[in-house]
């Protein structure tokens, strides 16, 4: 039998078969994917082959080739990756300017990883209903920065529904991963998009202005969308505090920052690292404010990820 992994609890996988049935599955034996050192060899969004057993469950025996996936470094095992989701059309990164504040380093690391695996990203700036004038001004500057780089940005409020209507057409007929730090309102936004979903949400910690995990596993949720020619899916994932990049060579990282890659064509040396070399067009662009200092600092941070002892969560 063949099907789609729509839920991963870490031990059991729920598979939607091609016939439309759902069945709980385990991995058969010591199942590992060649070439990928991962804490979860099977991820939500994977297309798999399963073999039913006498207990009414099934074993996953094979996995189809993936067209893409989003991966980050495992927080507990530095030399292992954690696959967030596979075979997605796009990702929505939910971020907040305040309560809690999402760091630009986290945003840039997520964007770079998505670029590496050819996943388009939409930035969703949530909680605009609670921002003061100064915070709204900062929000506008952030959206202008990322739009200039080349990313779609939307400002919205999961609480009031403001701006959510503009998001709906972007989800139609697509498989969309939703990700973000804990506390940014991802579950609240999914509840707004899918009436009756009732995902659990929690309050922000007053002591640290940070979120608490409410989603504990990854799951694909169908989005009611009668006008779509293809089925629309939203992938809910646990909130993450840090985003360690995985298996990126230093010379590759430049190409995952769109604006840095564009300016790098003007560097004097073909193997320029954009850190100290004479005639570096990237350093000149940073100096002239054509490349945002925050983006350049994120690039430098990722260059230093090869130091295994250096990595630590962003929060």
C-alpha positions in Angstrom: 0.0 0.0 0.0 1.0 3.6 -0.6 0.1 6.8 1.2 1.0 10.2 2.7 2.4 10.8 6.2 0.0 13.3 7.8 1.0 13.0 11.4 4.2 12.3 13.3 4.2 11.9 17.1 7.8 10.8 17.2 7.0 7.1 17.6 3.8 6.6 15.5 3.0 7.9 12.1 -0.5 8.4 10.7 -0.6 7.6 7.0 -3.4 8.6 4.6 -3.5 5.9 2.0 -4.2 6.4 -1.7 -7.5 4.8 -1.1 -8.5 7.5 1.5 -8.1 5.5 4.7 -5.9 6.4 7.6 -3.7 3.9 9.4 -1.2 4.1 12.3 2.2 3.0 11.3 5.7 2.4 12.8 9.0 2.2 11.0 10.1 -1.3 10.2 13.4 -2.3 11.7 16.4 0.1 11.7 15.0 2.3 8.9 17.4 5.0 7.8 17.6 7.2 4.7 20.9 7.0 2.7 22.9 10.2 2.9 20.8 11.9 5.6 21.8 11.8 9.3 18.4 12.6 10.8 16.7 12.1 14.2 13.5 11.5 12.2 14.0 9.5 9.0 10.3 9.8 8.1 8.6 13.2 8.2 5.2 14.7 7.7 4.6 15.2 4.0 6.5 12.0 3.0 5.0 9.6 0.5 5.6 6.1 1.8 5.0 2.4 1.1 3.4 0.6 4.0 2.7 -3.1 4.8 -0.4 -3.8 7.1 0.0 -6.3 9.9 -2.4 -8.4 11.9 -2.7 -5.8 14.7 -4.6 -3.4 12.4 -1.6 -1.1 12.1 1.2 -1.1 9.5 5.0 -0.9 9.0 6.6 1.8 6.8 9.0 -0.1 4.6 10.0 2.5 1.9 9.9 6.2 1.2 9.5 7.9 -2.1 12.2 10.4 -3.3 11.5 13.8 -1.8 11.2 16.9 -4.0 12.3 19.1 -1.1 12.3 19.3 2.7 13.0 21.8 5.5 15.7 20.7 7.9 17.4 22.2 10.9 20.1 21.0 13.3 18.9 18.8 16.1 19.1 20.7 19.3 20.2 17.6 21.3 22.5 15.9 18.7 24.7 18.5 17.0 25.7 16.1 14.2 22.2 15.1 13.4 19.5 16.9 11.5 15.8 17.2 12.2 13.5 17.2 9.2 10.6 19.6 9.9 8.5 18.6 6.8 8.9 17.2 3.3 7.4 17.8 -0.1 6.0 21.2 0.6 5.0 23.9 -1.9 5.9 26.8 0.4 6.5 27.8 4.0 4.8 30.5 6.1 7.2 31.7 8.8 5.1 33.4 11.6 7.1 36.1 13.3 6.3 38.9 15.8 7.9 42.3 16.5 7.0 42.1 20.2 5.5 39.8 22.8 7.7 37.9 22.0 10.2 39.5 19.6 11.5 37.3 16.8 15.2 37.8 16.2 16.4 38.7 12.7 19.0 36.0 13.1 16.3 33.3 13.5 14.4 34.7 10.5 17.5 34.8 8.3 18.5 31.3 9.3 15.1 29.9 8.4 15.1 31.8 5.1 18.6 30.6 4.2 17.7 26.9 5.0 14.5 27.2 2.9 16.6 28.7 0.0 19.0 25.7 0.3 16.1 23.2 -0.2 14.2 25.3 -2.8 11.2 26.1 -0.6 9.6 29.6 -1.1 8.8 31.5 2.1 6.1 34.0 3.1 6.8 36.1 6.2 3.7 36.5 8.3 4.0 39.4 10.9 1.4 38.5 13.5 0.0 40.4 16.5 -0.3 43.8 14.8 -3.3 44.4 17.1 -1.1 44.8 20.2 1.7 47.0 18.7 2.2 50.6 19.7 3.2 53.3 17.2 7.0 52.7 17.6 6.6 49.0 17.1 4.4 49.5 14.1 7.1 51.7 12.6 9.7 49.0 13.2 7.3 46.5 11.6 7.0 48.6 8.5 10.8 48.8 8.3 11.2 45.1 8.7 8.6 44.3 6.0 10.3 46.8 3.6 13.7 45.1 4.3 12.5 41.6 3.5 10.4 42.7 0.5 13.4 44.4 -0.9 15.4 41.2 -0.5 12.6 39.4 -2.4 10.2 37.8 0.1 6.5 38.3 0.3 5.4 39.8 3.7 2.0 40.1 5.3 1.0 41.9 8.4 -2.0 40.4 10.3 -3.6 39.6 13.5 -4.7 36.0 14.4 -6.7 37.5 17.3 -8.9 40.0 15.3 -8.6 38.5 11.9 -7.1 41.6 10.3 -5.1 40.8 7.2 -6.0 37.1 7.3 -8.2 37.4 4.2 -5.1 38.4 2.2 -3.4 35.2 3.2 -6.1 32.7 2.1 -5.5 32.9 -1.7 -1.8 32.2 -1.2 -2.7 28.9 0.5 -5.1 27.7 -2.1 -4.1 24.4 -3.7 -0.8 24.2 -1.9 1.0 22.3 0.8 2.1 25.0 3.2 4.4 24.5 6.2 3.7 26.8 9.2 6.6 27.4 11.5 7.9 30.0 14.0 9.2 30.6 17.5 7.0 29.5 20.4 4.5 32.2 21.4 4.2 33.9 18.0 0.5 32.8 17.6 1.0 30.1 15.0 -1.7 27.9 16.6 -4.1 30.8 16.9 -3.6 31.7 13.3 -4.3 28.1 12.2 -7.5 28.2 14.3 -8.5 31.4 12.5 -7.8 29.8 9.1 -9.7 26.6 9.9 -12.9 27.2 11.9 -13.5 24.4 14.4 -9.9 23.3 14.5 -9.4 24.3 18.1 -5.7 23.8 18.5 -4.5 24.4 22.0 -2.9 27.8 22.7 -1.2 29.3 25.7 -0.4 32.6 27.2 3.0 34.3 26.9 5.3 34.0 29.9 5.2 37.3 31.8 8.6 36.7 33.3 10.5 36.3 30.0 8.0 37.4 27.3 8.5 34.1 25.6 6.1 31.5 24.3 5.4 28.0 25.7 5.1 25.0 23.4 1.5 24.0 22.7 1.9 21.9 19.6 3.9 18.8 20.5 3.9 17.0 17.1 3.8 17.7 13.4 0.5 17.3 11.5 -0.9 18.0 8.1 -4.4 19.6 8.3 -6.7 19.9 5.3 -7.7 23.5 4.5 -11.4 23.9 3.4 -11.0 25.3 0.0 -13.8 24.5 -2.5 -12.3 26.7 -5.3 -8.9 24.9 -5.4 -8.1 22.5 -8.2 -5.7 20.7 -5.8 -6.2 19.8 -2.2 -4.9 22.5 0.2 -2.9 21.4 3.3 -1.5 23.2 6.2 1.4 21.6 8.2 1.4 22.5 11.9 4.7 22.1 13.6 6.0 22.5 17.2 7.3 26.0 18.0 11.1 26.2 17.8 13.4 28.5 19.8 16.6 28.3 17.8 17.4 27.4 14.2 20.7 25.7 13.7 21.7 25.2 10.1 22.8 21.8 9.1 25.3 20.4 6.5 26.0 23.7 4.8 29.5 24.3 3.4 30.8 27.9 4.1 31.3 28.6 0.4 27.6 27.7 -0.2 26.0 30.0 2.4 26.4 33.2 0.3 24.1 31.8 -2.3 21.3 31.3 0.3 21.2 35.1 1.0 19.6 36.5 -2.2 21.1 40.0 -2.0 24.5 38.9 -0.9 24.7 36.5 -3.8 23.7 39.2 -6.2 26.5 41.6 -5.0 29.1 38.8 -4.8 29.3 38.7 -8.6 31.3 42.0 -8.4 33.9 40.6 -5.9 37.6 40.7 -7.1 38.2 37.1 -6.1 36.0 34.2 -7.1 36.5 32.5 -3.7 35.8 35.6 -1.7 34.3 34.8 1.7 33.0 38.4 2.1 34.7 38.8 5.5 38.0 40.7 4.9 39.1 40.4 1.3 40.2 43.5 -0.8 37.8 44.3 -3.6 34.9 42.6 -1.9 31.6 44.0 -3.4 29.6 42.6 -0.6 31.5 44.5 2.1 31.2 47.6 0.0 27.4 47.1 -0.3 27.1 46.7 3.5 29.1 49.9 4.0 26.8 51.7 1.5 23.7 50.2 3.1 22.6 48.2 0.1 22.8 45.1 2.3 21.3 45.4 5.7 23.8 44.9 8.5 21.4 42.5 10.3 21.4 40.3 7.2 25.1 40.4 6.9 25.6 39.5 10.6 23.3 36.5 10.1 25.5 35.4 7.2 28.6 35.7 9.4 26.8 33.8 12.2 26.1 30.9 9.8 29.7 30.9 8.5 30.7 30.2 12.1 28.4 27.2 12.5 31.2 24.9 11.4 32.5 25.3 15.0 30.4 22.5 16.6 30.9 24.0 20.1 29.6 27.4 18.9 26.0 26.4 18.1 23.4 27.4 20.6 19.7 28.2 20.3 18.9 31.8 19.3 16.9 32.1 22.5 
